[in-house]
């Protein structure tokens, strides 16, 4: 393997780094600088942690290289002060790494011609041409530590094997054991820590803790053991100022959430790769033609989505403003985004427009989910509960795992319901879902939440912040969905669970949302109900979660036949079923007894509020005949009362009130007439009679029959 380039520095920079580390140690306690041996008495005096005193009863940190000694001390101090690492076992596992650095640190630095640990190259911070962002450690360094570690701990494992699924195939991978990977963790910390010497606006590595707080996100709780950061070392030096200024400006204006920053960085790295391939090494070489070439380059490389281009358009527009005089102003055509080539689905020979209209089948196959449900008892707690709740609600993976302990409360206004509330981190809003206590699925979900609460109280002695808590040291966070995902994948592998095409089922959390949306559509829920259930901001987005649309249309025909909806004149409207699932806009939505084909008017400003049975935009559902019979019976009673009321007004000489009452009486008679027409049309149309539904062939087909 070709060794990575050294991230070297001048002797002056190394000395400044050494002094900076010493100053940071002195801020905590001057004793940490003066004492090369961390004894039990020193730990008790400085930190006051009894468990830490037992772990480091006497540990020498005195390396032959002073700056390396300060790097080791800084790493340990930062770890002690981090509430996520307040655990004796956490520190015990890292004692061999500290011993290796003390004993072999000088020879290690000499081998890599480095002045300190932060000078040794790390793949995650290598130049872009060397494959930056690999999230791997320096293999040559790990091999040296593994050899030393193996001589002293021969019985402990040095490598591991993992089986997983990729594109429907079982894949096997080998990687070093976590005990060896620990050295890479300290190495990464040194590189990140040294970058913090510079001012925030000049840093090549920026910790997201310096940009985000826990006030409006779960960002702090999502950082399990290590802190997230933005890495600009993967860009060429001439690109770093622009990339850094662009991202910091967006964060300052609240345009990027912590999770979005990572995706934005990946798209910026794609643009940097293009510039490198095109031989562009200076801002003055970028012009209008560059963006045209980038569009063609991205299409040729099958870049996914369209943000890979539109985000760079924003970058080029902001460049001359953020760095005046350094970047040119170029004319950008807004219509160029129309020429982005969307990746065509491999199993559909038609274009993406067709696939979008029909709804790509991204829902988890019901057969595979049913097979998984029968084996859930084999999984550790609380995975069965999380899976069942996700299947019932369609919540996003992170929101599902981060449910609060008090997410379920009795409905104060109706004892028949419980209110299930959870925070949607992606859209930054709460979503409340009523659970009917008599509904079997809701009843199961309620019992699972209550059982999980009892389990938490029994284990921790009191209620916690999260319903599925995990403690790292003293910090509580929520259970990571990556662990539950891997356990569910293993379940599918163990029991040979397959998808609809007979391939090994590669489970992931998001298809459960599509499954829930498709399931609700099959049950007859309109697009607004699906939107509220899944927590989307618009019906347009909710419609993307209604998959298997062709199957839904077939089921509608087989179950109800054509002509499900009737106008108040008794005529069949065959378009309403399609309008209820139309993607482009909400063209129809459910109302009592049927559907309204003018949903934009729904609300307090609707001119036809509470008068659907006299409105030409109302479509009566053929399945709701009992509703219309009940309405008709109530109308007869109302008409009798209005007739008596009108006569009383006339006898008392109240002509105006009598006239108003007569108009109300006529309106109700019109409603009765329309209701009779609807009931007669449903019964005589052959689509519904009594308690039976049957399919009536079309007239043309009847004529063709012998």
Long-range contacts (C-beta under 8 A, 24 or more apart in sequence): 1-139, 1-140, 3-112, 3-121, 3-140, 4-121, 4-122, 4-123, 4-126, 4-130, 4-138, 4-140, 5-121, 5-126, 5-127, 5-130, 6-112, 6-113, 6-114, 6-119, 6-120, 6-121, 7-118, 7-119, 7-120, 7-121, 7-122, 7-125, 7-191, 7-233, 8-113, 8-114, 8-115, 8-119, 9-115, 9-119, 11-115, 14-67, 14-115, 14-116, 14-119, 16-197, 17-67, 17-116, 17-118, 17-194, 17-197, 18-66, 18-67, 18-70, 18-116, 20-197, 21-67, 21-70, 21-71, 21-73, 21-74, 22-70, 24-74, 24-77, 25-70, 25-73, 25-74, 25-77, 28-77, 28-81, 32-73, 32-77, 33-73, 36-60, 36-61, 36-62, 36-69, 37-61, 37-62, 38-76, 47-80, 49-80, 49-86, 51-87, 51-88, 52-80, 52-88, 52-91, 54-88, 55-88, 55-91, 55-92, 55-95, 56-91, 59-95, 59-98, 60-102, 61-98, 61-102, 62-102, 63-101, 63-102, 63-105, 63-106, 64-105, 64-106, 65-105, 65-106, 65-109, 65-115, 65-116, 67-115, 67-116, 68-101, 68-105, 68-106, 68-109, 68-116, 68-117, 71-116, 71-117, 71-118, 71-190, 71-193, 72-98, 72-101, 72-102, 74-193, 75-186, 75-189, 75-190, 75-193, 78-189, 78-193, 82-473, 83-473, 83-474, 83-475, 84-223, 84-224, 84-225, 84-472, 84-473, 84-474, 84-475, 85-225, 85-472, 85-473, 86-473, 86-474, 87-472, 87-473, 90-473, 93-179, 93-182, 94-182, 94-186, 96-149, 96-152, 96-153, 96-179, 97-145, 97-182, 97-183, 97-186, 100-145, 100-148, 100-149, 100-183, 101-186, 104-144, 104-148, 108-141, 108-144, 111-144, 112-141, 116-190, 116-194, 117-186, 117-187, 117-190, 118-190, 118-191, 118-193, 118-194, 120-187, 122-184, 122-187, 122-188, 122-191, 124-188, 124-191, 124-231, 125-191, 125-205, 125-231, 125-233, 125-234, 126-233, 126-234, 127-233, 127-234, 127-236, 128-234, 128-235, 128-236, 128-269, 128-272, 128-273, 128-276, 129-276, 132-231, 132-233, 132-234, 132-269, 133-231, 133-234, 133-266, 133-269, 137-181, 137-183, 137-184, 137-187, 137-188, 138-184, 138-187, 141-183, 141-184, 141-187, 142-176, 142-180, 142-181, 142-183, 142-184, 145-180, 145-183, 146-176, 146-180, 149-179, 149-180, 153-179, 163-493, 164-486, 164-489, 165-489, 165-492, 165-493, 165-504, 165-505, 165-506, 166-506, 167-506, 168-499, 168-501, 168-503, 168-504, 168-506, 169-504, 170-493, 170-504, 185-226, 188-226, 192-227, 192-229, 200-248, 201-244, 201-245, 201-248, 202-244, 203-232, 203-244, 204-231, 204-232, 204-233, 204-240, 204-244, 205-229, 205-230, 205-231, 205-232, 205-233, 206-230, 206-232, 206-244, 206-248, 208-258, 208-261, 211-248, 211-251, 212-251, 212-258, 216-428, 217-257, 217-258, 217-425, 217-428, 218-398, 218-402, 218-423, 218-425, 218-478, 219-258, 221-402, 221-476, 221-477, 221-478, 222-258, 222-398, 222-477, 224-472, 224-477, 224-480, 225-472, 228-258, 228-262, 230-261, 230-265, 231-265, 234-269, 234-272, 235-268, 235-269, 235-272, 236-272, 236-275, 236-276, 236-281, 238-281, 238-282, 238-283, 239-272, 239-275, 241-323, 241-326, 242-283, 242-315, 242-319, 242-322, 242-323, 242-326, 242-327, 243-268, 243-272, 245-322, 245-323, 246-314, 246-315, 246-318, 246-319, 246-322, 249-318, 249-322, 263-307, 264-311, 267-307, 267-308, 267-311, 267-312, 268-311, 268-312, 268-315, 270-298, 270-303, 270-308, 271-308, 271-312, 271-315, 274-298, 283-319, 283-326, 283-327, 283-328, 284-328, 286-316, 286-327, 286-328, 286-330, 287-328, 287-330, 288-330, 288-331, 288-332, 290-330, 291-316, 291-330, 291-332, 291-336, 292-336, 295-336, 295-339, 295-340, 298-340, 299-339, 299-340, 299-341, 302-341, 302-343, 304-343, 306-337, 306-340, 306-342, 309-336, 309-337, 309-340, 310-337, 313-337, 356-583, 357-583, 358-549, 358-550, 359-543, 359-544, 359-546, 359-547, 359-548, 359-549, 360-547, 361-547, 361-548, 362-510, 362-511, 362-514, 362-547, 363-511, 363-514, 363-515, 363-517, 363-518, 363-547, 363-548, 364-507, 364-511, 364-512, 364-514, 364-515, 365-499, 365-500, 365-505, 366-515, 367-500, 368-492, 368-497, 368-498, 368-499, 368-500, 368-505, 368-507, 369-512, 369-515, 371-495, 371-497, 372-488, 372-491, 372-492, 372-497, 372-507, 375-491, 375-495, 375-497, 376-491, 378-491, 379-487, 379-488, 379-491, 380-487, 381-455, 382-452, 382-455, 382-468, 382-479, 383-484, 383-487, 383-488, 384-448, 385-448, 385-449, 385-451, 385-452, 385-468, 386-468, 386-479, 386-484, 387-484, 387-488, 388-444, 388-445, 388-448, 389-445, 389-448, 389-449, 390-509, 390-512, 391-512, 391-515, 391-516, 392-441, 392-442, 392-444, 392-445, 392-516, 393-420, 393-433, 393-445, 393-516, 393-533, 394-512, 394-513, 394-515, 394-516, 394-517, 394-533, 394-534, 394-545, 395-422, 395-431, 395-513, 395-535, 396-424, 396-425, 396-426, 396-509, 396-510, 396-513, 397-481, 397-485, 397-509, 397-510, 398-425, 398-481, 399-423, 399-424, 399-425, 399-426, 400-481, 400-509, 401-468, 401-478, 401-479, 401-480, 401-481, 401-484, 402-466, 402-468, 402-478, 403-466, 403-467, 403-468, 403-478, 404-465, 404-466, 404-467, 405-453, 405-456, 405-463, 405-464, 405-465, 405-466, 405-467, 405-469, 406-463, 407-449, 407-467, 408-435, 408-446, 408-449, 408-450, 418-442, 418-446, 420-445, 420-449, 424-535, 427-535, 427-537, 429-535, 431-535, 433-533, 481-509, 485-509, 513-545, 514-545, 514-547, 516-545, 517-542, 517-545, 517-546, 517-547, 518-545, 518-546, 518-547, 518-548, 518-552, 521-546, 521-552, 521-581, 522-552, 522-555, 525-590, 526-580, 526-588, 526-589, 526-590, 526-595, 527-580, 527-581, 527-582, 527-586, 527-589, 528-586, 528-589, 528-590, 528-599, 529-590, 539-585, 539-586, 540-583, 540-584, 540-585, 543-581, 543-582, 543-583, 544-583, 546-581, 549-581, 552-581, 553-577, 557-695, 558-695, 559-693, 560-622, 560-623, 560-687, 560-693, 561-687, 561-693, 561-694, 561-695, 561-696, 562-698, 563-622, 563-685, 563-687, 564-621, 564-622, 564-623, 564-687, 565-594, 565-595, 565-619, 565-620, 565-621, 565-622, 566-594, 566-619, 566-620, 566-622, 566-678, 566-681, 566-682, 567-616, 567-618, 567-619, 567-620, 568-613, 568-614, 568-615, 568-616, 568-618, 568-620, 568-674, 568-677, 568-678, 569-674, 569-677, 570-677, 570-678, 570-680, 570-681, 571-681, 572-681, 572-685, 573-597, 573-619, 576-619, 588-619, 591-618, 592-627, 593-618, 593-620, 593-621, 593-624, 593-627, 593-628, 593-631, 594-618, 594-619, 594-620, 594-621, 594-624, 595-619, 595-621, 611-667, 611-671, 613-671, 613-674, 613-675, 613-678, 614-667, 614-670, 614-671, 614-674, 620-678, 620-682, 622-682, 622-685, 622-687, 622-688, 623-688, 623-693, 625-679, 625-682, 625-683, 625-688, 628-675, 628-678, 628-679, 628-682, 629-679, 631-671, 631-675, 632-672, 632-675, 632-676, 632-679, 635-668, 635-671, 635-672, 635-675, 636-672, 638-668, 639-665, 639-668, 639-669, 639-672, 642-668
